[in-house]
Every structure is written in C-alpha cells, then in structure tokens.
Amino acid sequence: MQKAATEFAQVRPNQSLLLPTFLFTLGSKNNYTENGDHEQEAAEDYDPANLQIWLYDKPDIRIEGKILGFDEYMNMVLDESKEVSIKKKSRKELGKILLKGDTITLIMEA
C-alpha cells in the first residue's frame, strides 16, 4: 500500500490519501518522512468545484455538491450536497454524504 501511495503522490502531487486503503482526498499535500511515515497538510488554495451527478436508477433526481474524496470504485464523499428533483423542481439539503460509485451515471460541473 505504501508503494501505491508513493506512486499516486508522484503522479498527482496535489492529491493524497485520506484513509490508507479507501479514500483519496483532493487538495492536500503529501509529506513522506525517510522511514515512510505519511503526513498530510491541506492545500490553502484548493476550492472544490460544485458538481452535478446524475443517478443511474433515478433519472429525475440529481445530486449537487462539492467532492471531498473518492476511491477506486468511484464512491464519492460530497459536502454541501443537495438532492435536486427535476420533475418537482425542488431541492433538499443533504449535507455531507457518501455516494456509491455504481449509482453514478454522469458527473458534470453544476
């Protein structure tokens, strides 16, 4: 796992691992010590974009929010999320959620 984290840090220097085997976070910097310890510090200039996510099994509902992290299965943690109903033209505040990757059809900027 440490090798994968190091390779990921080299390819994407502004992204790092939040949880060792699960979630990649955006907007933080990796610091590795000589003994392989991993430290994170938040990037001060990172501002996540507001995204709209279309759901596979509910075509009349969209989820909007700011992506905080993701994993290899495209499971996502969203903050300030809202459920948007296309038919009812309504919005429901959800807060911070975990959205499973197999429910995602499309991701676009809101």
N, C-alpha and C positions, 0 to 999 in steps of 0.2 A: 504493500500500500504506500509506503514511504517513497518508493521509486516512482509510482504513478503520480503522487502528489508533486514530486520534484519536476517530473516531465510536464505536468499540467502548468506548474508555475512558470516554466521556461517558455511555453507556448503562449500562455495568457498571463502576462505579468500583473495585470490589474484585477485578476480574479483569484480567489483562493478557496480552500476547503473550509467549510464551517464545522461540519461534523465529519470525523475521519472517513467513514465509509458511505455517507449518504448524500450530503447536500453541498453543492458548490454555491458560494455566495459571490455576488458581484460587488465590485467597488472596494475591495480591501487588498492590502499588500501582504505578500508572503515574506517572512523573515525566517531563515533556517540557520541554526547555530551549527558549529562544527560537529557536535555529537548527534545531529539530526533532529533536534527539537524544533518544533514549529511554533512560531508566534505570528499573530495577526495584528495589523493595525488598520484602521479604517481609512480609506482614501477620502480626503476632505472635499474634493471636487466632484464626487460621484453623486449624480442625481438620477435615480431610475426613471425611465420613461413610463408614462401611463399607457398600458396595453389593453386591447380588447381581445378576448379569447372566445371563439365560437366553440360550442359544445357538440360532441358527436351525436348524442341521443336526444338533445333538446334544441332543435334548430331555431326556436323562437326566443331563446334565452342566451344572453351574452354575459360574460364576466369581465368587468373592467377593474384594473388595479395596477399597482407597481410591483414588479417582480423583485423579490428579495433573494431568491435562490432557486436552484433546480438540481436534479440528479440525472443519472444516465438513462432513466426511464421517462424523462421529461415530466416527472412530478414537479410541481412548482409551488413555492410559497409566495403568496401575494399579500401585500399590505394595502390598506385603504381600499379594499375591494368592494365592489357593488355588483349586485345582480340586476341586469337590465332586461326587462321584458319588452320584446319588440311589438307583440300584439297589444298588450295593455298599455304600452308607453309609460311604464313605471320603473322606478329604481328602488332597490332595497339595499341598505348598508349592511355589509357582511364583516368588515374589519379585516383581521389577519386570518388567512385561510391556507389550507394545503389542498391543491387541486391535482387529482391523479392524472398522469400523462395519457392514459388510454381513453380519457373522455375529451381530449383536445382535438379539434379538427383544424383550426386555423388560429394563428396569432398575428395580430396587426397592431400598429400604433393607433391609439384612440384619438 
